[in-house]
């Protein structure tokens, strides 16, 4: 089946972020979203380590060791951007000042429950970071994830089996196969990758899918 790569998923997320939004990008694939925001759209990127007005990844050789995101990767600071204390940065999150956060996930339930900080594998240490604060503090939670685990297990489920990060918080899922809204305790497919049938998507999902009447092909550039 056709699959989008991480850059393509990040590009698709970036197209849905509206003008003037305050957005937090989680560690990993969500960080890439900053590289694909439309040039004619002002979006204020927040990082919980104290950056507001974060820009895209700098060109090689132009990295500033004092400018990193929450994943410790080099970033830029746009004109008008600011640097704050870690505590103040979390006050923005907990105070409800973040419009959208983009996070990764181990599992997502059809009622919007999110599990993204720990599995049941005790050989891998859990790391919640700022995810719990973001999951409940942001007005909308977008998730970037592969549709299945590496061993083929579904990540979109009726109920999460892993420890929860937040309950009923996810509003939209961007997977390598589809764009799916989470509402009214159900998964509604809005866009599906070219070459994937409805039956294909149903077979790799652990919950019932509703396909929107206007379900479209998920189109991205070749990145």
LINLIN-V732336 format. One record per residue. PHI is phi in radians with two decimals (999 if undefined). PSI is psi in degrees with one decimal (* if undefined). NEAR is the number of other ideal C-beta (glycine too) atoms within 12 Angstrom. Layout:
BEGIN
PHI_PSI_NEAR, PHI_PSI_NEAR
END
This chain:
BEGIN
999_147.2_21, -1.17_140.4_21, -2.34_144.4_24, -1.45_148.0_36, -1.54_174.4_22, -1.08_-38.9_27, -1.10_-40.8_23, -1.16_-39.5_32, -1.12_-44.4_41, -1.07_-40.2_37, -1.04_-43.8_29, -1.14_-39.1_39, -1.06_-45.2_44, -1.01_-32.4_36, -1.21_-20.5_24, -1.66_-1.0_33, -1.52_120.1_34, -1.38_162.9_19, -0.95_132.3_15, 1.43_3.6_12, -1.32_145.0_29, -1.70_120.4_31, -2.28_132.8_42, -1.82_133.8_47, -1.92_122.3_48, -1.26_175.3_47, -1.32_142.5_30, 1.71_-138.8_29, -0.95_-37.3_35, -1.01_-27.2_40, -1.03_-29.8_35, -1.18_-20.3_34, -1.00_-35.1_41, -1.06_-24.3_39, -1.41_-10.0_30, -2.17_14.0_32, -1.18_137.9_31, -1.01_138.5_17, -1.09_-26.9_11, -1.62_13.0_7, -2.13_127.2_18, -1.57_116.5_20, -2.24_132.3_34, -1.73_112.4_33, -1.60_130.8_43, -1.96_140.5_44, -2.20_133.2_45, -1.17_-11.9_38, -1.44_5.6_30, 2.04_19.0_29, -1.90_137.7_35, -2.34_121.6_32, 1.68_32.8_26, -1.23_139.5_40, -1.83_-171.1_30, -1.29_177.2_28, -1.07_133.9_27, -1.27_156.5_22, -1.09_153.0_12, -0.95_134.3_7, 1.58_-9.9_7, -1.95_18.6_14, -1.22_142.8_17, -1.96_116.9_18, -1.11_-15.4_11, -1.53_-5.2_13, -2.06_97.9_26, -2.34_156.8_25, -1.61_-172.7_38, -1.13_-21.8_34, -1.58_10.8_25, 1.17_23.4_16, -1.75_147.1_27, -1.17_138.2_25, -2.38_-179.1_36, -2.03_165.4_26, -2.11_122.4_28, -1.31_161.5_21, -0.99_131.0_10, 1.57_-5.2_11, -1.23_165.0_20, -2.47_159.6_20, -2.12_131.3_21, -2.26_169.2_21, -1.15_149.0_15, -0.94_-40.0_18, -1.12_-42.4_15, -1.14_-36.2_20, -1.09_-42.0_31, -1.26_-26.1_26, -1.13_-33.2_20, -1.09_-42.5_32, -1.18_-52.0_39, -1.22_-21.1_21, -1.50_2.5_18, 1.37_26.4_17, -1.66_-0.4_25, -1.72_122.7_37, -1.29_-44.3_29, -2.42_136.5_38, -2.08_145.1_51, -2.00_119.4_50, -2.22_160.1_50, -1.53_175.3_42, -2.72_145.7_45, -1.52_-39.9_37, -2.59_149.5_39, -2.35_131.3_49, -1.67_158.7_36, -1.16_-14.9_32, -1.62_4.7_25, 1.67_2.5_38, -1.10_142.6_33, -2.15_132.0_45, -2.17_110.2_36, -2.50_14.1_43, -2.11_-16.1_30, -2.72_143.7_24, -1.88_-170.9_22, -1.63_9.0_14, -1.57_103.4_12, -1.25_-8.2_8, -1.39_-12.8_7, -1.97_118.6_12, -1.16_138.5_10, -1.28_157.4_20, -2.62_94.8_20, -1.34_-31.6_22, 0.96_-136.2_29, -1.69_11.0_36, -1.07_-41.4_38, -1.14_-41.2_31, -1.10_-43.6_34, -1.18_-41.2_46, -1.05_-36.0_40, -1.75_-16.8_27, -1.59_-29.1_32, -1.38_149.9_39, -1.26_-34.0_23, -2.35_142.9_31, -2.07_114.4_43, -1.74_138.7_47, -2.05_131.5_48, -1.82_126.4_43, -2.80_155.6_40, -1.22_147.4_32, -1.17_-29.6_43, -2.33_162.5_26, -1.28_173.4_21, -1.10_-26.8_9, -1.70_17.0_8, 1.52_9.6_13, -1.43_141.5_19, -1.17_142.5_32, -1.79_-21.8_40, -1.68_116.5_45, -2.32_165.5_34, -1.16_-42.3_20, -2.48_144.5_20, -1.33_141.6_34, -1.78_-13.3_20, -1.57_162.1_26, -1.01_137.1_22, -1.42_144.3_29, -1.55_-40.0_40, -2.78_153.2_33, -1.82_130.2_20, 1.06_34.9_22, -1.81_-26.9_36, -1.31_131.7_46, -1.87_-26.3_33, -2.69_142.6_36, -2.07_129.9_48, -1.97_104.2_47, -1.85_177.0_45, -1.30_0.4_32, -2.14_-22.7_40, -2.86_163.3_46, -1.92_123.4_40, -2.31_125.3_43, -1.48_145.0_31, -1.99_108.9_36, -2.74_152.6_20, 0.90_41.5_13, 1.01_37.8_19, -2.69_160.5_22, -1.72_121.1_39, -1.98_117.4_28, -1.40_120.8_38, -1.72_-34.6_28, -2.50_144.9_31, -2.32_138.6_36, -1.08_145.8_33, -1.05_133.3_19, 1.63_-2.5_16, -1.91_126.2_30, -1.51_166.1_21, -1.03_-40.8_19, -1.13_-40.9_13, -0.99_-46.7_22, -1.19_-39.6_37, -1.04_-39.5_23, -1.16_-25.4_17, -1.88_15.2_30, -2.05_136.9_35, -1.62_23.1_26, -2.68_164.7_30, -1.19_138.6_19, -1.88_141.5_36, -1.89_127.8_24, -1.74_120.9_26, -1.04_147.4_20, -1.03_-32.0_9, -1.81_28.4_11, -0.98_126.5_23, -1.98_171.4_17, -1.36_132.5_21, -1.38_106.4_32, -1.95_132.2_18, -2.42_162.7_27, -1.18_166.4_15, -1.46_97.5_9, -1.88_*_16
END
